[in-house]
Amino acid sequence: MNWYVLAVIPVFGLLVFVHELGHFLTAKWAGIRVEEFGLGFPPNVVSVRKRERGGWEVMWFGRSREIDTSSTQNPFSGTSGGRSGESVVVPQHTIYSLNLLPIGGFVRMPGENGDATDDEGNYDSQSFAAKSAGKRIAVLCAGVVMNFLLGIVLFTIAYSVGQPVATNDPVIGTVQSGSPAQAAGLRPDDRVLSVNGQPVKSFSQMHDVVDKAMKADTRHAATLPVTLVVLHSNSSAPVTLVVNARTHPAPDSGAMGVSGKVTLVKSPIWEAPIKGIQQTFDFIRTYLGLIGQMIVGAIQPQFSGPVGIARVTGDVAQTVPYYGWWPILSLTAILSLNLAIFNILPFPALDGGRVFLILVEILRGGKRLKPEREGLINFVGLAVLLLLMVVVTVSDVLHWGS
C-alpha cells in the first residue's frame, strides 16, 4: 500500500495544482479577485494569506479567516450580508489553502454563479460575473489548456529520459517482490536456458512455455511446479518454481513474477518535443474515438475513480527501478489529458458545462440566466458527478485485488 500512497499523492497533486493554476493566473490577468486558491477539498488543514499591513498569517484547521481586512473597503454596498448603504470589508489578498480531502482543488472567485451584485443589480467590478463573456470563457478554459500543455511537457520529458524497449533475451531483468521467482531464489541477470526440459531462445518463449504448462495441467490444481535451468555467474543449475494464477502481477511479469531486460532509448533533445506533441494528439484522437464509440453503444463504458487510478499509479510506480521514469511520466501525461478532456465536456458543474452556459448567454444576446437557476443547474450536475464517483469508487474498492 505504501507504493500507492507515495505515488498517487504527487501525481494527483501535480495534476490538480497545474489545472487550478491555470484558472488562478487567468483570473488575475482578467482582473478578477481570487478569494481562495485551494488544493484538496475542505475541511481545511492549513491556510496562509498575506496581511494587509505586511507579513503573512497562517491558519491551522479552519480557524477564523476574519483577519486584518480593515484597510480595504468593498467597492459597492449592501453585499455579503451587510445592510443597504453599509460599507462591507472585502479581503483583497488571496487565501492559499491545503485541505483534507485530496480529490480535487478549487479557485474561489466572487460571482461565479452570476451573483455578487448590490441592491441595484450592479456587479462587483472585480467579480467573475462582471467580466466579459470572452474573459469568463478564458478563465474557465485555462485549467484545461494547462493540463493539455502539461501532457505535452511530460511526454517530452519521457522521450528525453528514455523509452524502455525490451531486448527479448531470456534474461531476467527484475523479480517481483513476493513472486514465485523470488521464493525460488531467481535474481536479475539470470539467464534461463530451458523450461521443463524445453530450450528457450527468447523471454516471450519462456512465458509461453510456462503458460502452456499451466493450461495443460489436467489436475486443475491451484499451483504447478515448473523446473528451469538457469545460468548464473557462469554456472548452470536447475531451479524449481511453484507457479500459480497470480492476481495483480506487475506488467509483463507473468505467472513466475519476472520481467525481461530492457534498454532505454533516449530521443535527441530536438526530437523529444516533436514526439511529445505527436503522442499527445494521438492520445486525444484515440480518447475521443472511444467516447464516440461509447455514445453510440459500440463499446461498454468503463470508468475508474480515485481509488482505481491510485491502484494503477502505484503499480506503475513499482516499475520505475526497471523501466526508468518513462512509465510514471507517460501515465501522468495521460491522466492530465484525461482530466482536460473530462473537464471540457459540456456537463453542468464542469468547466465545459459552465462555458456552455456562457455560449447560451451569447446566443441570447447577452441575457444571462438568473443566478439562482445557474446555481441550481451546477448543483444538480455536481450531485450527479459525486454520486457517480461514489459508485465508481465502491466498484474500484471491491475489485482492488482482482
C-alpha positions as CSV (number, residue, x, y, z in Angstrom):
1,M,0.0,0.0,0.0
2,N,2.9,2.4,0.6
3,W,3.7,2.4,-3.1
4,Y,0.1,3.5,-3.9
5,V,0.1,6.3,-1.3
6,L,3.6,7.6,-2.2
7,A,2.9,7.5,-6.0
8,V,-0.7,8.9,-6.1
9,I,-0.2,12.0,-3.9
10,P,2.4,13.7,-6.0
11,V,0.7,12.6,-9.3
12,F,-2.7,13.8,-8.2
13,G,-1.2,16.9,-6.6
14,L,0.6,17.9,-9.8
15,L,-2.5,17.5,-12.0
16,V,-4.8,19.4,-9.7
17,F,-2.2,22.2,-9.0
18,V,-1.5,22.8,-12.7
19,H,-5.2,22.8,-13.5
20,E,-6.1,25.3,-10.8
21,L,-3.0,27.4,-11.5
22,G,-4.4,27.9,-15.0
23,H,-7.7,29.3,-13.6
24,F,-5.8,31.4,-11.0
25,L,-3.4,33.0,-13.4
26,T,-6.0,33.8,-16.0
27,A,-8.4,35.2,-13.3
28,K,-5.6,37.5,-12.2
29,W,-5.0,38.5,-15.8
30,A,-8.7,39.3,-16.2
31,G,-8.8,41.5,-13.1
32,I,-10.9,39.1,-11.1
33,R,-10.4,39.0,-7.3
34,V,-9.4,35.4,-6.3
35,E,-10.6,34.8,-2.7
36,E,-9.0,31.4,-2.3
37,F,-6.7,29.0,-4.1
38,G,-7.2,25.6,-2.6
39,L,-5.7,22.2,-3.1
40,G,-8.0,19.4,-1.9
41,F,-11.5,19.9,-0.6
42,P,-12.5,21.0,3.0
43,P,-12.2,20.5,5.9
44,N,-9.2,22.9,5.9
45,V,-5.8,21.8,7.2
46,V,-3.7,24.9,6.8
47,S,-4.2,28.3,5.1
48,V,-1.9,31.2,4.5
49,R,-2.7,34.7,3.5
50,K,-0.7,38.0,3.2
51,R,-1.6,40.6,5.8
52,E,-2.9,43.9,4.6
53,R,-0.2,45.6,6.7
54,G,2.6,43.3,5.6
55,G,3.7,39.8,6.5
56,W,1.8,36.5,6.3
57,E,-0.7,34.9,8.6
58,V,-1.0,31.1,8.9
59,M,-4.3,29.5,9.9
60,W,-4.5,25.9,11.0
61,F,-7.5,23.6,10.8
62,G,-10.1,26.1,9.6
63,R,-9.6,28.8,12.2
64,S,-11.4,32.1,11.6
65,R,-10.4,33.9,8.4
66,E,-11.6,37.2,9.6
67,I,-8.0,38.5,9.6
68,D,-6.7,42.1,9.2
69,T,-9.1,43.3,6.5
70,S,-9.8,46.7,7.9
71,S,-7.9,48.7,5.4
72,T,-9.9,47.5,2.3
73,Q,-13.5,48.5,1.6
74,N,-15.9,46.8,-0.8
75,P,-16.2,48.9,-3.9
76,F,-20.0,48.6,-3.7
77,S,-22.5,48.5,-0.8
78,G,-25.2,46.2,0.6
79,T,-23.5,42.8,-0.1
80,S,-22.1,39.9,2.0
81,G,-24.8,40.2,4.5
82,G,-24.4,44.0,5.0
83,R,-27.3,46.3,5.3
84,S,-28.2,48.6,2.4
85,G,-25.7,51.5,2.3
86,E,-23.3,49.8,4.8
87,S,-19.7,49.5,3.7
88,V,-18.6,45.9,3.9
89,V,-14.9,44.9,4.1
90,V,-13.6,42.6,1.4
91,P,-10.2,40.9,1.7
92,Q,-8.1,41.7,-1.3
93,H,-5.3,39.1,-0.7
94,T,-5.9,35.5,-1.8
95,I,-6.0,32.7,0.8
96,Y,-3.9,29.7,-0.2
97,S,-5.2,26.6,1.5
98,L,-4.3,22.9,1.8
99,N,-7.4,20.8,2.6
100,L,-8.0,17.3,3.9
101,L,-9.7,15.5,1.0
102,P,-7.1,15.0,-1.8
103,I,-9.6,14.6,-4.6
104,G,-9.5,17.9,-6.3
105,G,-9.0,21.6,-5.9
106,F,-10.6,25.0,-6.5
107,V,-10.2,28.7,-7.2
108,R,-12.9,30.6,-5.4
109,M,-13.9,33.9,-7.1
110,P,-16.9,36.2,-6.3
111,G,-19.7,36.0,-8.8
112,E,-19.0,32.5,-10.1
113,N,-22.8,31.8,-10.3
114,G,-23.7,35.2,-11.5
115,D,-24.2,36.7,-8.0
116,A,-22.0,39.4,-6.3
117,T,-24.4,42.2,-7.1
118,D,-25.6,45.1,-5.0
119,D,-29.3,46.0,-4.3
120,E,-29.4,47.8,-7.7
121,G,-28.1,44.8,-9.6
122,N,-24.6,46.2,-10.3
123,Y,-21.7,43.7,-10.3
124,D,-18.7,44.0,-8.2
125,S,-16.1,45.2,-10.7
126,Q,-13.6,42.5,-9.5
127,S,-16.0,39.6,-9.6
128,F,-16.1,36.9,-12.2
129,A,-19.7,37.9,-13.2
130,A,-18.6,41.4,-14.0
131,K,-16.2,40.3,-16.8
132,S,-17.0,39.9,-20.5
133,A,-18.1,36.6,-21.9
134,G,-14.7,36.2,-23.6
135,K,-12.7,36.7,-20.3
136,R,-15.0,34.3,-18.4
137,I,-14.6,31.6,-21.1
138,A,-10.8,32.2,-20.9
139,V,-10.8,31.7,-17.2
140,L,-12.9,28.5,-17.4
141,C,-10.8,27.0,-20.2
142,A,-7.4,27.9,-18.7
143,G,-7.3,24.8,-16.5
144,V,-8.0,22.5,-19.5
145,V,-5.3,24.3,-21.5
146,M,-2.8,23.9,-18.7
147,N,-3.5,20.2,-18.4
148,F,-3.1,19.8,-22.1
149,L,0.3,21.6,-22.1
150,L,1.4,19.5,-19.1
151,G,0.7,16.4,-21.1
152,I,3.0,17.6,-23.9
153,V,5.7,18.6,-21.4
154,L,5.5,15.2,-19.6
155,F,5.6,13.2,-22.8
156,T,8.5,15.3,-24.0
157,I,10.4,14.6,-20.8
158,A,9.5,10.9,-21.0
159,Y,11.1,10.6,-24.5
160,S,14.1,12.6,-23.3
161,V,14.9,10.3,-20.3
162,G,14.4,7.2,-22.4
163,Q,11.7,4.9,-23.7
164,P,12.1,1.3,-22.5
165,V,12.5,-1.3,-25.3
166,A,12.5,-5.0,-24.4
167,T,15.5,-7.0,-25.6
168,N,13.5,-10.3,-25.6
169,D,16.6,-12.3,-24.5
170,P,15.7,-15.0,-21.9
171,V,17.5,-12.9,-19.2
172,I,15.7,-11.8,-16.1
173,G,15.6,-8.1,-15.6
174,T,13.5,-7.8,-12.4
175,V,12.0,-10.2,-9.9
176,Q,8.7,-9.0,-8.4
177,S,8.5,-9.0,-4.6
178,G,6.5,-11.9,-3.2
179,S,6.5,-13.8,-6.5
180,P,7.2,-17.5,-7.1
181,A,10.5,-16.5,-8.8
182,Q,11.7,-14.6,-5.7
183,A,10.7,-17.6,-3.5
184,A,12.8,-19.8,-5.7
185,G,15.8,-17.6,-5.4
186,L,15.9,-16.2,-9.0
187,R,17.9,-12.9,-9.4
188,P,18.3,-10.2,-12.0
189,D,20.7,-11.1,-14.9
190,D,20.0,-14.8,-14.5
191,R,19.7,-16.4,-18.0
192,V,17.0,-19.1,-18.4
193,L,18.3,-21.9,-20.6
194,S,15.2,-24.2,-20.5
195,V,11.8,-24.6,-19.0
196,N,10.6,-28.2,-18.1
197,G,13.4,-29.5,-20.4
198,Q,12.4,-27.4,-23.4
199,P,15.2,-25.0,-24.5
200,V,14.1,-21.3,-24.7
201,K,15.6,-18.7,-27.0
202,S,13.6,-15.7,-26.0
203,F,11.9,-14.2,-23.0
204,S,8.4,-14.4,-24.6
205,Q,9.0,-18.1,-25.4
206,M,9.8,-18.7,-21.7
207,H,6.5,-17.2,-20.7
208,D,4.7,-19.1,-23.4
209,V,6.1,-22.5,-22.2
210,V,5.0,-21.8,-18.6
211,D,1.5,-20.6,-19.7
212,K,1.1,-23.8,-21.9
213,A,2.2,-26.0,-19.0
214,M,-0.4,-24.4,-16.7
215,K,-3.2,-24.8,-19.3
216,A,-2.2,-28.4,-20.0
217,D,-2.3,-29.3,-16.2
218,T,-5.1,-31.8,-16.0
219,R,-5.0,-31.8,-12.2
220,H,-6.6,-28.3,-12.2
221,A,-4.6,-27.6,-9.1
222,A,-4.0,-24.1,-7.8
223,T,-0.3,-24.4,-8.1
224,L,2.1,-26.1,-10.6
225,P,5.8,-26.9,-10.2
226,V,8.0,-25.7,-13.1
227,T,11.7,-26.6,-13.5
228,L,14.1,-24.1,-15.0
229,V,17.7,-24.5,-15.9
230,V,19.3,-21.1,-15.0
231,L,22.7,-19.8,-15.9
232,H,24.2,-17.6,-13.1
233,S,27.8,-16.5,-12.7
234,N,28.9,-18.8,-15.5
235,S,27.4,-21.9,-13.9
236,S,24.0,-23.5,-14.6
237,A,21.7,-25.2,-12.2
238,P,18.1,-26.4,-12.1
239,V,15.6,-24.3,-10.2
240,T,12.1,-25.4,-9.3
241,L,9.3,-22.8,-9.0
242,V,5.8,-23.3,-7.8
243,V,3.7,-21.0,-10.1
244,N,0.0,-20.1,-9.8
245,A,-2.6,-18.0,-11.5
246,R,-1.3,-14.8,-9.8
247,T,-3.6,-11.8,-9.3
248,H,-2.4,-8.3,-9.8
249,P,1.1,-9.1,-11.2
250,A,3.5,-6.4,-12.3
251,P,3.3,-5.6,-16.0
252,D,4.9,-8.4,-18.2
253,S,5.9,-10.4,-15.1
254,G,3.7,-13.4,-15.9
255,A,3.0,-16.3,-13.6
256,M,6.6,-16.5,-12.4
257,G,6.8,-12.9,-11.5
258,V,9.8,-12.0,-13.6
259,S,10.3,-9.3,-16.3
260,G,12.8,-9.3,-19.1
261,K,15.8,-7.0,-19.7
262,V,15.1,-3.6,-21.3
263,T,17.2,-0.9,-22.8
264,L,16.3,2.8,-22.6
265,V,16.2,4.6,-26.0
266,K,16.6,8.3,-25.5
267,S,15.3,10.8,-28.1
268,P,17.5,13.7,-29.1
269,I,16.6,17.0,-27.4
270,W,15.3,18.4,-30.7
271,E,13.2,15.3,-31.4
272,A,11.6,14.8,-28.0
273,P,9.2,17.8,-28.2
274,I,8.0,16.7,-31.6
275,K,7.3,13.2,-30.3
276,G,5.7,14.6,-27.2
277,I,3.3,16.7,-29.3
278,Q,2.5,13.7,-31.6
279,Q,1.9,11.4,-28.6
280,T,-0.4,14.0,-27.1
281,F,-2.6,14.4,-30.2
282,D,-2.5,10.6,-30.9
283,F,-3.9,10.0,-27.4
284,I,-6.6,12.7,-27.7
285,R,-7.7,11.3,-31.0
286,T,-7.9,7.8,-29.6
287,Y,-9.7,9.0,-26.4
288,L,-12.3,11.0,-28.3
289,G,-12.8,8.0,-30.6
290,L,-13.6,5.8,-27.5
291,I,-16.0,8.4,-26.2
292,G,-17.8,8.4,-29.6
293,Q,-18.0,4.6,-29.5
294,M,-19.4,4.7,-26.0
295,I,-22.1,7.2,-27.1
296,V,-23.3,5.0,-30.0
297,G,-23.1,1.9,-27.8
298,A,-20.3,0.2,-29.8
299,I,-18.4,-0.4,-26.5
300,Q,-19.4,-0.6,-22.9
301,P,-18.5,2.5,-20.8
302,Q,-15.6,1.8,-18.3
303,F,-14.9,4.3,-15.5
304,S,-12.2,4.5,-12.9
305,G,-12.3,6.7,-9.8
306,P,-9.5,8.0,-7.5
307,V,-9.1,4.5,-6.0
308,G,-8.7,2.8,-9.3
309,I,-6.3,5.4,-10.6
310,A,-4.3,5.1,-7.3
311,R,-4.0,1.4,-7.9
312,V,-2.8,1.8,-11.5
313,T,-0.4,4.6,-10.4
314,G,1.0,2.5,-7.6
315,D,1.5,-0.5,-9.9
316,V,3.3,1.7,-12.5
317,A,5.5,3.4,-9.8
318,Q,6.8,0.0,-8.8
319,T,8.3,-0.5,-12.3
320,V,10.4,2.7,-12.2
321,P,13.6,0.8,-11.0
322,Y,13.2,-1.4,-14.0
323,Y,11.7,0.7,-16.8
324,G,13.1,4.1,-15.7
325,W,10.9,7.2,-15.5
326,W,9.0,6.5,-18.7
327,P,6.0,4.7,-17.3
328,I,5.2,7.1,-14.5
329,L,5.8,10.2,-16.7
330,S,3.7,8.8,-19.6
331,L,0.9,7.7,-17.2
332,T,0.8,11.2,-15.5
333,A,0.6,12.8,-19.0
334,I,-2.3,10.5,-19.9
335,L,-4.1,11.3,-16.7
336,S,-3.5,15.1,-17.3
337,L,-5.0,14.8,-20.8
338,N,-7.9,12.7,-19.3
339,L,-8.6,15.5,-16.8
340,A,-8.5,18.1,-19.6
341,I,-11.0,16.2,-21.9
342,F,-13.3,15.3,-19.0
343,N,-13.4,18.9,-17.7
344,I,-14.2,20.4,-21.1
345,L,-17.3,18.2,-21.5
346,P,-20.5,20.3,-21.6
347,F,-21.9,18.8,-18.4
348,P,-23.1,21.0,-15.5
349,A,-20.6,21.9,-12.8
350,L,-17.7,21.0,-15.1
351,D,-15.7,23.8,-16.8
352,G,-17.2,22.8,-20.2
353,G,-20.7,23.0,-18.7
354,R,-20.2,26.5,-17.5
355,V,-18.7,27.5,-20.8
356,F,-21.8,26.1,-22.5
357,L,-24.0,28.4,-20.3
358,I,-21.9,31.4,-21.3
359,L,-22.3,30.4,-25.0
360,V,-26.1,30.2,-24.4
361,E,-25.9,33.7,-22.9
362,I,-24.2,35.0,-26.1
363,L,-26.8,33.4,-28.3
364,R,-29.5,35.1,-26.2
365,G,-28.0,38.5,-26.9
366,G,-26.2,38.8,-23.6
367,K,-29.2,37.9,-21.5
368,R,-27.9,35.8,-18.5
369,L,-29.6,33.1,-16.6
370,K,-30.8,34.1,-13.2
371,P,-28.1,33.3,-10.6
372,E,-30.5,31.0,-8.7
373,R,-31.2,29.0,-11.8
374,E,-27.5,28.8,-12.8
375,G,-26.6,27.8,-9.3
376,L,-29.2,25.1,-9.3
377,I,-28.0,23.7,-12.6
378,N,-24.5,23.5,-11.4
379,F,-25.6,22.0,-8.1
380,V,-27.5,19.2,-9.8
381,G,-24.6,18.5,-12.1
382,L,-22.2,18.3,-9.1
383,A,-24.6,16.0,-7.2
384,V,-24.7,13.6,-10.2
385,L,-20.9,13.7,-10.5
386,L,-20.4,13.0,-6.8
387,L,-22.9,10.1,-7.0
388,L,-21.1,8.7,-10.0
389,M,-17.8,9.0,-8.1
390,V,-19.1,7.1,-5.1
391,V,-20.4,4.3,-7.3
392,V,-17.2,4.0,-9.2
393,T,-15.1,4.2,-6.0
394,V,-17.1,1.4,-4.4
395,S,-16.6,-0.7,-7.6
396,D,-12.8,0.1,-7.5
397,V,-12.5,-1.0,-3.9
398,L,-14.5,-4.2,-4.5
399,H,-12.2,-5.1,-7.4
400,W,-8.9,-3.9,-5.8
401,G,-7.4,-7.4,-5.6
402,S,-8.9,-8.9,-8.7
